[in-house]
Amino acid sequence: MTLEGGCLCGKVTYQIVGALPTTDGDLPVPVCCHCTDCQHLTGGAFFASCMVPLAQFTLTSGQDCLERYESRPGVFRSFCRRCGSSMFYENRGSPGQLHVALGTIDGFSTKPRAHIFVRSKAQWYDINDDLPRFEAYP
């Protein structure tokens, strides 16, 4: 399987090759993260992402447009500096992994399988599904 994706303006593009994991330890993935950092990042209720092993990920264009921001020690969020699209994040605590924003993957069809950091969920948003919910990161 090969997936491609990119930012809103098309300057930053990437490719993912191979089957994606369905779990990250005890956590089913992809996930919707409801932490306040992700709410601020997206301007919405959550950040939907899937975990991708770095060995399966290739940035195909736009390295010069990619900006990294350390939102907290060891957590780096990458976005396109031209259009502002949130692309992915890395956590030094999970080496070898990249968490890619689902909305940037062209034709991605796997639905999120869990909600994390629901203790920080936006008060104006109701979770209306039966997916597993975790107060924090399991």
N, C-alpha and C positions, 0 to 999 in steps of 0.2 A: 504494500500500500504506500502511495506517495500522496502527501497533502501539501498544498501550497497556500500561502497567505501573505498578508501585508497590511500596511497602514491605509488610511483614508486617501491620502494623496498619491499613493503608489510608489513612493520613493524607497521605502523600506519593505523588502520582500524576503521571504524565507521558504524553505522546503523542509518537510519532515518525512523521513523514509522509514518504513517498517511499522509493524503493529504497535499501537500505544498500550501502555500498561493500564490495567483496570483497577489496580489498587496502588496505594502509596503507604506501605506498612499495613495498618489496620483500617485505613481510610479508603473507601471506594472513590474512584475518580472517573470523570471530572467532577468538580465541586463548585458550589456557589459560596464564596467567602463573604461573610457579613461583618467583618471587623471594621472599625471606624477608619483605619487606614485605607481599606478598599472602597469604602463609601466616599471618602474624600477623593481618592484617585479617579473614580468613575463618575462622581457626581450623581450616583444612583444608589440603589439599595444594596448591591453586592457586586463582586467581581467574579465572573464565571471563567474558570480556567481548567486546563488539563496539564498534567505532569508529562513532560517529554524528556527522556534521557538525552543529555547533551550530544551523545554519540549519534543520535538520529536527527539532529537539528543542524541545518546549514543556513546561515544568513546569505542570501543570494544577491542582494543589492542594498544600498543605503547606509552602509556603515558610517558614512560622514553625516547622515541625518539622525542617527540614533544617539539619544542622550540617556545617560544613566543617573539615577538619583538614589542616594542611600536614605531610605525613609526611616530606618532605624538601624542600629549597628548590625552589619552583616546582611541586611536585606536591600537588594538593589532592584529598582523598578526602571524599566526601559520604555522610552516613548519616542515617537518621531518628533523632532524639534520643529519640523516644518508645519505639520498638521495637528500635532498634539495627541495622536492616537496612542493609547496605552497598549503596549505590545506584549510584554512578559516581565516576569520577575525571577530573580535568583536569590537563594538563601544560602549563605555560607554554611549553615547548619545541615544542609542537604546537598553536599557536593555532587556534581554530575547530573543535576536536574535543572530543568528550566520549566517554569509554569507559564504557559502560553494562553493569552486571552482568547477565549472561544470565538468571540466576534471577529477576530482577525483571520481565522482559518477559513478559507474558501470551501464551501460545500460541506463543512463539518456536520455530521448527523448524530453523533452520540450525545444523548441528553445527560445533563448533570445527574450524579448519583447520590449526592449528599449535600448537606448544608453545614458549614463550619462557622464557628464564632457567633452562634445565634444569640449568645448573651448580649452581644453588641448590636443586634439587629435594629435597623431603623424602626422607630415606633410607628411610623406611618405606613409600613409595609407588612402585609400578612403573608406568611408562607402557607400556600394552599395546595400542598402536595403531601404525599406519604413517604417522602425520602427520609433516610436517617438524618437526625439532627444532632450536632455536637456543640456543646456550650463553648468549647475552645478547640484547639487542634488535638485530636486524639493521640 
